[in-house]
Amino acid sequence: MTEKKRNQSEARRIADLTYPYPGCCLCGQTVGKGLAHLDHEASNNDPDNLAWL
């Protein structure tokens, strides 16, 4: 069984294309740019699993 590897640059690319607003999904702050994987699985870069924080 092969395990998927984390690819943070790919996750950021997908999030940038899917969610062009550069701010936090909770408060709207645009300073800094953190990306969360909602299911805590770093290899799951599905747009529905990503959120800017």
C-alpha positions in Angstrom: 0.0 0.0 0.0 1.5 3.4 -1.0 0.9 6.3 1.3 0.1 9.7 -0.2 2.7 12.4 0.6 2.1 15.9 1.8 2.4 18.5 -1.0 1.9 21.9 0.6 2.8 23.9 -2.6 0.2 22.0 -4.5 -2.4 22.6 -1.8 -1.7 26.4 -1.9 -1.9 26.4 -5.7 -5.3 24.7 -5.6 -6.6 27.0 -2.8 -5.4 30.1 -4.7 -7.3 29.0 -7.8 -10.4 27.9 -6.0 -10.7 30.6 -3.4 -9.2 33.9 -4.8 -10.1 36.0 -1.7 -6.8 36.1 0.2 -8.2 36.3 3.6 -9.2 34.1 6.5 -12.4 32.2 6.0 -13.4 33.0 9.6 -12.5 36.6 10.2 -11.5 38.0 6.8 -8.0 39.2 8.0 -5.6 39.3 5.1 -2.3 39.5 7.1 -0.4 36.2 6.7 -1.8 33.2 4.9 -2.3 29.9 6.7 -3.9 27.0 5.0 -5.9 24.3 6.8 -6.7 20.8 5.7 -10.2 20.4 7.3 -10.0 16.6 7.6 -6.4 16.9 9.1 -5.1 14.8 6.2 -2.2 16.8 4.6 -2.3 14.7 1.4 -6.0 15.5 0.7 -5.8 18.6 -1.5 -9.4 18.5 -2.6 -10.7 22.1 -2.8 -13.5 21.2 -0.4 -10.9 20.1 2.2 -8.9 23.4 2.1 -9.5 26.7 3.9 -7.5 29.9 4.3 -6.9 30.9 7.9 
